[in-house]
Amino acid sequence: MKALAVVVLVMSAGTAAAEPARHAAWVAVPSIDGHAGIELGAERGVAPETGIVLAASARQTAAGDFDAVRVAVAAEYRRYWRGGARWNAIAGLDRTGWFYGARVDLGTSRVSMDERHLGTTLTAGARAELGYRLTPWRGLMITGVAGLGAAVERDAAGRLPAETSPVVGVGLDLGWMF
């Protein structure tokens, strides 16, 4: 966390007011259930009030007798409306305030017990999201997001049938617009 604070302070020293920010980068902790994990994401403004997000994550997904590590990548389309959030410290930003989006995820999990490999699963998911982004100080960015969707998980070896389950996602990202 100290390293993130140092990065934010260093980046704030060189902020220029000449051109609105077109990019964003953030870090999030994608787990509220006590397991370890991290997600790194980036957004590129592709049109006014529109952004494309790419993210990568790693997460511990099991505990106790079993160990499982999940790595995943995601892509998302975001459309902002009512740009210029009330708590926006940067004039001219078009990717602040309320947004909606569509996200797709691809991931794989490796399951083991007592350091013995038990299997690998593949997951594909999609969800609709609604969120709010504010920039309270220079390029500092805080984004809250919630989403609903579905995921399909299957055994990589093909021995078990695929299983579909609902997905509820809630997140809080801390990052920087530049």
C-alpha positions as CSV (number, residue, x, y, z in Angstrom):
1,M,0.0,0.0,0.0
2,K,2.9,2.3,0.7
3,A,4.2,1.7,-2.8
4,L,0.8,2.7,-4.3
5,A,0.9,6.0,-2.3
6,V,4.4,6.8,-3.5
7,V,3.3,6.2,-7.1
8,V,0.3,8.5,-6.7
9,L,2.4,11.2,-5.2
10,V,5.1,11.0,-7.9
11,M,2.5,11.0,-10.7
12,S,0.7,14.0,-9.2
13,A,3.9,16.1,-9.4
14,G,3.9,16.0,-13.2
15,T,0.1,16.5,-13.9
16,A,-0.5,19.0,-16.7
17,A,-3.8,20.8,-17.2
18,A,-3.4,21.2,-21.0
19,E,-5.1,18.1,-22.2
20,P,-7.9,15.9,-20.6
21,A,-6.8,12.5,-19.3
22,R,-7.4,9.7,-21.9
23,H,-6.1,6.8,-19.9
24,A,-6.6,5.3,-16.5
25,A,-4.8,2.5,-14.5
26,W,-5.7,1.0,-11.1
27,V,-5.3,-1.7,-8.6
28,A,-8.1,-3.6,-6.9
29,V,-8.3,-6.3,-4.3
30,P,-10.9,-8.7,-5.9
31,S,-11.7,-10.7,-2.8
32,I,-13.8,-9.9,0.3
33,D,-13.8,-13.4,1.6
34,G,-10.4,-13.4,3.3
35,H,-8.5,-15.0,0.4
36,A,-5.5,-13.2,-1.2
37,G,-5.7,-11.6,-4.6
38,I,-5.0,-8.6,-6.8
39,E,-6.3,-7.2,-10.0
40,L,-4.5,-4.7,-12.2
41,G,-6.5,-2.8,-14.8
42,A,-6.2,-0.1,-17.4
43,E,-8.8,1.9,-19.4
44,R,-8.3,3.7,-22.6
45,G,-10.7,6.4,-23.8
46,V,-11.7,5.5,-27.4
47,A,-14.4,8.1,-27.9
48,P,-16.1,10.8,-25.9
49,E,-17.6,9.2,-22.8
50,T,-16.5,5.7,-23.9
51,G,-13.7,3.5,-22.6
52,I,-12.3,0.1,-23.2
53,V,-10.9,-1.8,-20.1
54,L,-8.4,-4.6,-20.0
55,A,-7.6,-6.3,-16.6
56,A,-5.5,-9.2,-15.3
57,S,-6.0,-10.8,-11.9
58,A,-4.6,-13.6,-9.7
59,R,-6.5,-14.9,-6.7
60,Q,-6.4,-17.7,-4.1
61,T,-9.8,-19.3,-4.4
62,A,-9.7,-22.2,-1.9
63,A,-8.5,-22.8,1.6
64,G,-8.3,-25.6,4.2
65,D,-7.5,-29.0,2.8
66,F,-7.4,-27.7,-0.8
67,D,-5.3,-25.0,-2.5
68,A,-6.5,-23.3,-5.7
69,V,-5.0,-20.4,-7.6
70,R,-7.1,-18.6,-10.3
71,V,-5.6,-16.4,-13.0
72,A,-7.8,-14.5,-15.3
73,V,-8.0,-11.8,-17.9
74,A,-11.0,-9.5,-18.7
75,A,-12.2,-7.0,-21.3
76,E,-14.9,-4.5,-20.8
77,Y,-16.8,-1.8,-22.7
78,R,-17.8,1.2,-20.6
79,R,-20.1,4.1,-21.5
80,Y,-20.2,7.1,-19.2
81,W,-23.2,9.5,-19.0
82,R,-23.7,12.6,-17.0
83,G,-19.9,13.1,-17.3
84,G,-18.1,15.4,-15.0
85,A,-18.7,13.9,-11.6
86,R,-19.7,16.2,-8.8
87,W,-16.4,15.5,-7.0
88,N,-14.3,15.9,-10.0
89,A,-11.1,17.9,-9.5
90,I,-10.1,17.8,-13.2
91,A,-12.0,19.9,-15.6
92,G,-13.0,18.4,-19.0
93,L,-12.9,14.7,-18.0
94,D,-15.5,12.8,-20.0
95,R,-15.0,9.5,-18.2
96,T,-16.2,10.3,-14.7
97,G,-19.5,10.0,-13.0
98,W,-22.0,7.2,-13.7
99,F,-21.3,4.5,-16.3
100,Y,-22.6,1.2,-17.5
101,G,-20.7,-1.6,-19.1
102,A,-20.4,-5.1,-20.4
103,R,-17.5,-7.3,-19.2
104,V,-16.2,-10.7,-20.3
105,D,-13.8,-12.8,-18.3
106,L,-11.6,-15.8,-19.1
107,G,-9.8,-17.7,-16.4
108,T,-8.2,-20.9,-15.3
109,S,-7.8,-22.4,-11.8
110,R,-5.3,-25.0,-10.7
111,V,-6.6,-27.1,-7.7
112,S,-4.2,-29.1,-5.5
113,M,-4.1,-30.9,-2.2
114,D,-0.9,-31.4,-0.2
115,E,1.1,-30.1,-3.2
116,R,-0.5,-32.8,-5.4
117,H,-2.2,-31.5,-8.6
118,L,-5.9,-32.5,-8.6
119,G,-7.1,-30.7,-11.7
120,T,-7.5,-27.6,-13.7
121,T,-10.7,-25.7,-14.5
122,L,-11.5,-23.2,-17.3
123,T,-14.0,-20.4,-16.7
124,A,-15.7,-18.0,-19.1
125,G,-18.1,-15.4,-17.8
126,A,-20.0,-12.3,-18.8
127,R,-21.8,-9.6,-16.8
128,A,-23.5,-6.3,-17.1
129,E,-22.1,-3.6,-14.8
130,L,-23.1,-0.2,-13.3
131,G,-20.6,2.1,-11.6
132,Y,-19.5,5.5,-10.5
133,R,-16.1,7.1,-10.9
134,L,-14.9,10.2,-9.1
135,T,-11.6,12.0,-9.2
136,P,-11.3,14.0,-6.0
137,W,-7.7,15.2,-6.3
138,R,-5.7,15.8,-9.4
139,G,-5.6,12.4,-11.3
140,L,-6.5,10.2,-8.3
141,M,-9.4,8.0,-9.3
142,I,-11.9,6.1,-7.2
143,T,-14.3,3.8,-9.0
144,G,-17.1,1.7,-7.5
145,V,-18.8,-0.9,-9.6
146,A,-21.5,-3.6,-9.2
147,G,-22.5,-6.3,-11.8
148,L,-24.7,-9.3,-12.5
149,G,-24.0,-12.0,-15.0
150,A,-23.2,-15.7,-15.4
151,A,-20.1,-17.9,-15.7
152,V,-19.5,-21.3,-17.3
153,E,-16.9,-23.5,-15.6
154,R,-15.6,-26.8,-17.0
155,D,-12.9,-29.3,-16.2
156,A,-9.9,-28.7,-18.5
157,A,-9.5,-32.5,-19.1
158,G,-13.2,-32.8,-20.2
159,R,-14.1,-35.5,-17.7
160,L,-16.8,-33.5,-16.0
161,P,-19.8,-31.6,-17.6
162,A,-19.7,-27.8,-17.7
163,E,-21.5,-26.0,-14.9
164,T,-23.2,-22.6,-15.2
165,S,-23.6,-20.4,-12.2
166,P,-24.8,-16.8,-11.5
167,V,-22.2,-14.1,-10.8
168,V,-22.5,-11.1,-8.6
169,G,-19.6,-8.7,-8.7
170,V,-18.9,-5.7,-6.5
171,G,-15.6,-3.8,-6.6
172,L,-13.8,-0.6,-5.5
173,D,-10.8,0.4,-7.6
174,L,-8.1,3.0,-6.7
175,G,-6.0,4.4,-9.5
176,W,-4.8,7.3,-11.6
177,M,-6.1,9.0,-14.7
178,F,-3.4,10.3,-17.1
